[in-house]
Amino acid sequence: LKPFGSPPSQYSTYDLAFCTAAIAMSDTLLTGVRIGATAAALFLFTTPLKLAATMRFERTTGNVAPLPFAMIALNAFVWMIYGALRHDWVPTFSANVVGFVAGSWALWTFYQMADKPHTHATARRVGGILMAVIFSVFCYAREELVASLRSTHVRNTSAALEMQDHLGELGVVICILMFASPLGTIAEVIRMRSTASMSPLMTVASLMCSLLWSIYGLLVADAFLWGPNLWGLFCSMAQVGLFGVFGRPPTAWETNSKSVA
């Protein structure tokens, strides 16, 4: 190619064709990563719904804790607002709408199915804190959010950029805390030398989700997206490594077969 800054007339037909092909390939890659990241996030967000269905079927919360549901809902809400401000409807906004609904519904189900006084009280406290934080974030971002929804393009005013930075920083902190929760499970697996407390399917799904969102964040040059997801990728790879060392947990069918034998 000609040196950067050369007049357009100095570019050959081959140069222009090469640039056009490169741009088309870049757009195709970005579209593919968008679709993949959305699908991976939607798959992960079905987990709270599955747990909620189990709690309703068994009419008890069992050993499930309410905090992860609240963290999923809060994380999704912050990134949902962030996606709306940046007009990033797919995947950031659309995927996190599902995550917010799933986390909120699972937390509400936990509150309804709590069969012990202290469990019910914990669910009430967690839900109250979640609603207070969500209301505070919404009030803080309300004016810029309304202005962004009325605009046909991303607002680049100093106030809008500052709001995006603040929400991005908050989302990074929440996302890192959410991804750090498996570290306690990793410590338990190492201590017990068993992966019974881990789900192979969810580990692979988390790995793919973190990988695709990291790639998407790098493609759109958004450190708020690729930063925490690289941390999530590291945590997921550590869990995959544990399956390689200790093997996968036995399925319910395998456990029942051994007990019958």
LINZI-V871696 format. One record per pair of residues at least 12 apart in sequence whose ideal C-beta (glycine too) atoms are under 6 Angstrom apart, sorted by the first residue. I is the first residue (numbers start at 1). GAP is how many residues later the second one is. D is the distance in whole Angstrom. If there is no record, write none. Layout:
i;gap;d
I;GAP;D
I;GAP;D
//
This chain:
i;gap;d
1;14;5
30;189;5
33;182;5
33;183;5
34;56;6
34;57;5
36;176;5
37;54;5
37;175;4
37;176;5
37;179;5
38;53;4
38;57;5
40;168;5
40;169;4
40;172;5
41;54;4
41;168;6
42;56;6
43;162;5
44;161;5
44;165;5
45;53;5
45;54;4
45;57;5
48;21;6
48;24;6
48;54;5
48;55;5
48;58;4
49;53;5
51;55;6
52;53;6
52;54;4
52;57;4
55;54;5
55;58;5
60;55;5
61;49;5
61;52;5
61;53;6
61;58;6
66;41;6
66;44;5
66;57;5
66;60;5
67;59;6
69;34;5
69;37;4
69;38;4
70;37;6
70;56;5
70;60;5
71;107;5
72;27;6
72;31;3
73;27;5
73;30;3
73;31;5
74;56;6
74;100;6
75;99;5
75;100;6
75;103;5
76;20;4
76;23;3
76;24;4
77;23;5
77;57;5
78;92;6
78;93;4
79;13;6
79;17;4
79;92;5
80;13;6
80;16;4
80;17;6
80;20;6
81;60;5
81;86;6
82;85;5
82;86;6
82;89;6
85;63;5
85;79;5
86;68;6
87;67;5
107;20;6
110;13;5
111;12;4
141;22;6
144;16;6
144;19;4
168;56;3
172;52;6
172;55;6
172;56;5
175;53;4
176;52;5
176;55;6
179;52;6
179;53;4
179;56;5
182;53;5
185;12;6
189;53;5
193;53;6
195;47;6
195;48;6
195;51;5
195;54;5
196;53;4
200;48;5
203;36;5
206;30;4
207;29;4
210;19;5
210;22;4
210;23;4
210;26;5
211;22;6
213;16;4
214;12;5
214;15;4
214;16;5
214;19;6
//
